[in-house]
Amino acid sequence: MLMEEISESSSQAKRISKENVRTTLRFIGWLLIVAGLVVLILEFKDIINAQIDYYVHPVQDVPEVKVAEQKEDITSQLKDDQKIVFVDQEFGLFIPKIKANAAVISNVDPYSYNIYMEALEKGIAHAKGTSLPNQSGNVFLFAHSAVNFYDSKKLNVYFYLLSKLEKGDKVYVSYKGVIYKYKVLSTRFVMPSEVKYLGDYMEKDTLTLMSCWPAGTNLKRTIVTAVRD
């Protein structure tokens, strides 16, 4: 009788032990899932915020564009009835639809990682060897659309929504106090190895904008081609 009681107690203890193990494993599993979600949110929070703002507060048009007397970014308070100023009158880019308003760093070597990463901490990069806005040819600008949550505070990620641009959308470039107006001709997605867009490939004066796509990855490149209006 005593042996049976001992055996039953031992079996019960084993069942309790197994249940405790299963409970612990379930807790660890849920903890890992929650931790993973937190990491994903931190990783892509700027992209998520940009997407939400794009749909909740869309910009239909801009009635007037002028050069700012002081460097200031008013895109966070952008309204349809406001005048828009450039953050840099020497060389600046403004795209109303995606609320991109940034300084442009000229003559940046697109093939030198250290050089262009340093430039992208300050703004959007103009590819060395391509035209400047006051010249004929193709002006090539590039910036980040996707980096991790740490680098997004270090780098200026103005092109999260570059892929949203469509034919007819307006793009403005300020260069040495003169405003150049462009209209988007096309938006396409290409492999990172394709570099023909750096050169001239149209008879008209063009502006090419490039960034990574999809946002949060480095799989392809978004190429937006705009023609001077």
Secondary structure by P-SEA (a helix, b strand, c coil): caaaaaaaaaaaaaaaaaaaaaaaaaaaaaaaaaaaaaaaaaacaaaaaaaaaaaacccccccbbbbbcccccccccccccbbbbbcccccbbbbcccbbbbbbbcccccccaaaaaaaaaccccccccccccccccbbbbbbbccccaaaaaaccccccccccccccbbbbbbcccbbbbbbbcccccccccccccccccccccbbbbbbbcccccccbbbbbbbccc
